[in-house]
Amino acid sequence: MRDIGVDIRVVGVRTVLGEVAETFRAKVIEKHVELVTPVAPDVPVRLVGDALRVRQVVPNLVGNACRFTADGEVAVKVVMRKAPSAAEAAPRARIQLAATRAS
């Protein structure tokens, strides 16, 4: 079995979401789907994480959501996650994806 490397770097999450929105702009216009990418105000401009995986996984999830959403909205939200305990000192961001149909 092959080990999967981890690419720990600074990730500009707003930049990544902007690139994803631009990549899928024609697709969402064609399908009459709205793509929204809100980032909570408390999310830092730069995060440290697996930059390679973020740049692979987010577009893949958005692409699937757009493909299977006939109309409505695809939202990729970034929020800060509350620490489960006081022992976990490092703040963590969470990327959430939701697809909703227009009513």
Contact map, one row per residue, 1 for C-alpha under 8 A:
1110000000000000000000000000000000000000000000000000000000000000000000000000000000000000000000000000000
1111000000000000000000000000000000000000000000000000000000000000000000000000000000000000000000000000000
1111100000000000000000000000000000000000000000000000000000000000000000000000000000000000000000000000000
0111110000000000000000000000000000000000000000000000000000000000000000000000000000000000000000000000000
0011111000000000000000000000000000000000000000000000000000000000000000000000000000000000000000000000000
0001111100000000000000000000000000000000000000000101000000000000000000000000000000000000000000000000000
0000111110000000000000000000000000000000000000001111100000000000000000000000000000000000000000000000000
0000011111000000000000000000000000000000000000011110000000000000000000000000000000000000000000000000000
0000001111100000000000000000000000000000000000011110000000000000000000000000000000000000000000000000000
0000000111110000000000000000000000000000000001111010000000000000000000000000000000000000000000000000000
0000000011111001000000000000000000000000000001111110000000000000000000000000000000000000000000000000000
0000000001111111000000000000000000000000000011100000000000000000000000000000000000000000000000000000000
0000000000111111100000000000000000000000000011100000000000000000000000000000000000000000000000000000000
0000000000011111110000000000000000000010000010000000000000000000000000000000000000000000000000000000000
0000000000011111111000000000000000000000000000000000000000000000000000000000000000000000000000000000000
0000000000111111111100000000000000000000000000000000001000000000000000000000000000000000000000000000000
0000000000001111111110000000000000001000000000000000000000000000000000000001000000000000000000000000000
0000000000000111111111000000000000001000000000000000000000000000000000000000000000000000000000000000000
0000000000000011111111100000000000000000000000000000000000000000000000000000000000000000000000000000000
0000000000000001111111110000000000000000000000000000000001100100000000000000000000000000000000000000000
0000000000000000111111111000000000111000000000000000000000000000000000000000000000000000000000000000000
0000000000000000011111111000000000000000000000000000000000000000000000000000000000000000000000000000000
0000000000000000001111111100000000000000000000000000000000000000000000000000000000000000000000000000000
0000000000000000000111111111000000000000000000000000000000000010000000000000000000000000000000000000000
0000000000000000000011111111100000000000000000000000000000000000000000000000000000000000000000000000000
0000000000000000000000111111110000000000000000000000000000000000000000000000000000000000000000000000000
0000000000000000000000011111111000000000000000000000000000000000010000000000000000000000000000000000000
0000000000000000000000011111111111100000000000000000000000000000010000000000000000000000000000000000000
0000000000000000000000001111111111000000000000000000000000000000000000000000000000000000000000000000000
0000000000000000000000000111111110000000000000000000000000000000000000000000000000000000000000000000000
0000000000000000000000000011111110000000000000000000000000000000000001100000000000000000000000000000000
0000000000000000000000000001111111000000000000000000000000000000000001110000000000000000000000000000000
0000000000000000000000000001111111100000000000000000000000000000010011111100000000000000000000000000000
0000000000000000000000000001100111110000000000000000000000000000000000011100000000000000000000000000000
0000000000000000000010000001000011111000000000000000000000000000000000001111000000000000000000000000000
0000000000000000000010000000000001111100000000000000000000000000000000001111100000000000000000000000000
0000000000000000110010000000000000111110000000000000000000000000000000000011110000000000000000000000000
0000000000000000000000000000000000011111000000000000000000000000000000000011110000000000000000000000000
0000000000000100000000000000000000001111101000000000000000000000000000000000111000000000000000000000000
0000000000000000000000000000000000000111111000000000000000000000000000000000111100000000000000000000000
0000000000000000000000000000000000000011111100000000000000000000000000000000000000000000000000000000000
0000000000000000000000000000000000000001111100000000000000000000000000000000001100000000000000000000000
0000000000000000000000000000000000000011111110000000000000000000000000000000011100000000000010000000000
0000000000000000000000000000000000000000111111100000000000000000000000000000000000000000000000000000000
0000000000011100000000000000000000000000001111100000000000000000000000000000000000000000000000000000000
0000000001111000000000000000000000000000000111110000000000000000000000000000000000000000000000000000000
0000000001111000000000000000000000000000000111111000000000000000000000000000000000000000000000000000000
0000000111100000000000000000000000000000000001111110000000000000000000000000000000000000000000000000000
0000001111100000000000000000000000000000000000111110000000000000000000000000000000000000000000000000000
0000011110100000000000000000000000000000000000011111110000000000000000000000000000000000000000000000000
0000001111100000000000000000000000000000000000011111111000000000000000000000000000000000000000000000000
0000011000000000000000000000000000000000000000000111111100000000000000000000000000000000000000000000000
0000001000000000000000000000000000000000000000000111111110000000000000000000000000000000000000000000000
0000000000000000000000000000000000000000000000000111111111000000000000000000000000000000000000000000000
0000000000000001000000000000000000000000000000000011111111100000000000000000000000000000000000000000000
0000000000000000000000000000000000000000000000000001111111110000000000000000000000000000000000000000000
0000000000000000000000000000000000000000000000000000111111111000000000000000000000000000000000000000000
0000000000000000000100000000000000000000000000000000011111111100000000000000000000000000000000000000000
0000000000000000000100000000000000000000000000000000001111111110000000000000000000000000000000000000000
0000000000000000000000000000000000000000000000000000000111111111000000000000000000000000000000000000000
0000000000000000000000000000000000000000000000000000000011111111100000000000000000000000000000001000000
0000000000000000000100000000000000000000000000000000000001111111110000000101000000000000000000001000000
0000000000000000000000010000000000000000000000000000000000111111111000000000000000000000000000000000000
0000000000000000000000000000000000000000000000000000000000011111111100000000000000000000000000000000000
0000000000000000000000000000000000000000000000000000000000001111111110000100000000000000000000000010000
0000000000000000000000000011000010000000000000000000000000000111111111000100000000000000000000000000000
0000000000000000000000000000000000000000000000000000000000000011111111000000000000000000000000000000000
0000000000000000000000000000000000000000000000000000000000000001111111000000000000000000000000000000000
0000000000000000000000000000000010000000000000000000000000000000111111111100000000000000000000000011100
0000000000000000000000000000001110000000000000000000000000000000011111110000000000000000000000000000100
0000000000000000000000000000001110000000000000000000000000000000000011111000000000000000000000000000110
0000000000000000000000000000000111000000000000000000000000000000000011111100000000000000000000000011111
0000000000000000000000000000000011110000000000000000000000000000000010111110000000000000000000000011110
0000000000000000000000000000000011110000000000000000000000000100110010011111000000000000000000001111000
0000000000000000000000000000000000111100000000000000000000000000000000001111100000000000000000011110000
0000000000000000100000000000000000111100000000000000000000000100000000000111110000000000000000111100000
0000000000000000000000000000000000011111000000000000000000000000000000000011111000000000000000111000000
0000000000000000000000000000000000001111001000000000000000000000000000000001111100000000000011110000000
0000000000000000000000000000000000000011011000000000000000000000000000000000111110000000000011110000000
0000000000000000000000000000000000000001011000000000000000000000000000000000011111000000001111000000000
0000000000000000000000000000000000000000000000000000000000000000000000000000001111100000001111000000000
0000000000000000000000000000000000000000000000000000000000000000000000000000000111110000001100000000000
0000000000000000000000000000000000000000000000000000000000000000000000000000000011111101101100000000000
0000000000000000000000000000000000000000000000000000000000000000000000000000000001111101000000000000000
0000000000000000000000000000000000000000000000000000000000000000000000000000000000111111000000000000000
0000000000000000000000000000000000000000000000000000000000000000000000000000000000111111100000000000000
0000000000000000000000000000000000000000000000000000000000000000000000000000000000001111100000000000000
0000000000000000000000000000000000000000000000000000000000000000000000000000000000111111111000000000000
0000000000000000000000000000000000000000000000000000000000000000000000000000000000100111111000000000000
0000000000000000000000000000000000000000000000000000000000000000000000000000000000000001111100000000000
0000000000000000000000000000000000000000000000000000000000000000000000000000000111100001111110000000000
0000000000000000000000000000000000000000000000000000000000000000000000000000000111100000011111000000000
0000000000000000000000000000000000000000001000000000000000000000000000000000011110000000001111100000000
0000000000000000000000000000000000000000000000000000000000000000000000000000011110000000000111110000000
0000000000000000000000000000000000000000000000000000000000000000000000000001111000000000000011111000000
0000000000000000000000000000000000000000000000000000000000000000000000000011111000000000000001111100000
0000000000000000000000000000000000000000000000000000000000001100000000000111100000000000000000111110000
0000000000000000000000000000000000000000000000000000000000000000000000000111000000000000000000011111000
0000000000000000000000000000000000000000000000000000000000000000100010011110000000000000000000001111100
0000000000000000000000000000000000000000000000000000000000000000000010011100000000000000000000000111110
0000000000000000000000000000000000000000000000000000000000000000000011111000000000000000000000000011111
0000000000000000000000000000000000000000000000000000000000000000000000111000000000000000000000000001111
0000000000000000000000000000000000000000000000000000000000000000000000010000000000000000000000000000111
